[in-house]
């Protein structure tokens, strides 16, 4: 299970930095440990993600366990859109 969480963190990081070329620093995605991750998103960005059916807490914490290969691209694209708008 822990290897899968590490893999999903790395995949999300890779999509944001390499596929979407997001200009923000996402190092914290791969530096944090565990089933949850603080994204560092602003409250208005969190609300914009919720409007896109991305579920996270008000402080921007996401469940890494809920990320899989079938939804990571949607998540990365949604994060990219709300952080570069």
C-alpha positions as CSV (number, residue, x, y, z in Angstrom):
1,X,0.0,0.0,0.0
2,X,2.7,2.5,0.9
3,X,4.5,1.9,-2.5
4,X,1.2,2.7,-4.3
5,X,0.9,6.0,-2.4
6,X,4.5,6.9,-3.3
7,X,3.7,6.0,-6.9
8,X,0.6,8.1,-7.0
9,X,2.4,11.1,-5.5
10,X,5.1,10.8,-8.1
11,X,2.6,10.4,-10.9
12,X,0.6,13.5,-9.9
13,X,3.9,15.5,-9.5
14,X,5.1,14.3,-12.9
15,X,1.8,15.3,-14.6
16,X,1.8,18.7,-13.1
17,X,5.5,19.5,-13.8
18,X,6.2,17.7,-17.0
19,X,2.9,17.2,-18.8
20,X,1.1,20.4,-17.9
21,X,4.3,22.5,-17.2
22,X,2.7,24.0,-14.1
23,X,5.0,26.8,-13.0
24,X,4.4,26.3,-9.2
25,X,6.7,24.3,-7.0
26,X,5.1,20.9,-6.3
27,X,8.0,19.3,-4.5
28,X,5.9,19.0,-1.4
29,X,3.8,16.4,-3.1
30,X,6.6,13.9,-3.2
31,X,8.2,15.0,0.1
32,X,5.2,14.4,2.3
33,X,4.3,10.9,3.5
34,X,1.1,9.1,4.2
35,X,-2.4,8.9,2.8
36,X,-3.1,12.6,2.7
37,X,-1.3,15.6,1.3
38,X,-1.6,19.3,1.9
39,X,-1.6,20.9,-1.5
40,X,-0.9,24.5,-0.4
41,X,-3.9,25.7,-2.5
42,X,-5.7,28.9,-1.6
43,X,-9.3,28.7,-0.4
44,X,-10.6,30.1,-3.7
45,X,-8.6,27.4,-5.6
46,X,-10.0,24.7,-3.3
47,X,-13.5,25.9,-4.1
48,X,-12.8,25.9,-7.8
49,X,-11.6,22.3,-7.6
50,X,-14.7,21.3,-5.6
51,X,-16.8,22.9,-8.4
52,X,-14.9,20.5,-10.8
53,X,-15.9,17.5,-8.6
54,X,-12.5,17.2,-7.1
55,X,-13.1,16.5,-3.4
56,X,-10.7,17.9,-0.8
57,X,-10.9,19.5,2.5
58,X,-11.3,23.3,2.9
59,X,-7.6,23.6,3.8
60,X,-6.6,21.9,0.6
61,X,-5.8,18.4,1.9
62,X,-6.3,15.6,-0.6
63,X,-6.5,11.9,-0.2
64,X,-3.6,10.3,-2.0
65,X,-5.3,6.9,-1.5
66,X,-8.2,8.2,-3.7
67,X,-5.8,8.8,-6.7
68,X,-5.4,6.1,-9.3
69,X,-4.3,5.9,-12.9
70,X,-7.8,6.4,-14.1
71,X,-8.3,9.8,-12.4
72,X,-4.8,11.3,-11.9
73,X,-4.9,13.1,-15.2
74,X,-8.2,14.7,-14.5
75,X,-6.9,15.8,-11.1
76,X,-3.6,17.2,-12.5
77,X,-5.4,19.1,-15.2
78,X,-8.0,20.5,-12.7
79,X,-5.2,21.6,-10.3
80,X,-3.3,23.1,-13.2
81,X,-6.3,25.1,-14.4
82,X,-7.1,26.5,-11.0
83,X,-3.5,27.5,-10.2
84,X,-2.8,29.2,-13.6
85,X,-6.1,30.9,-14.1
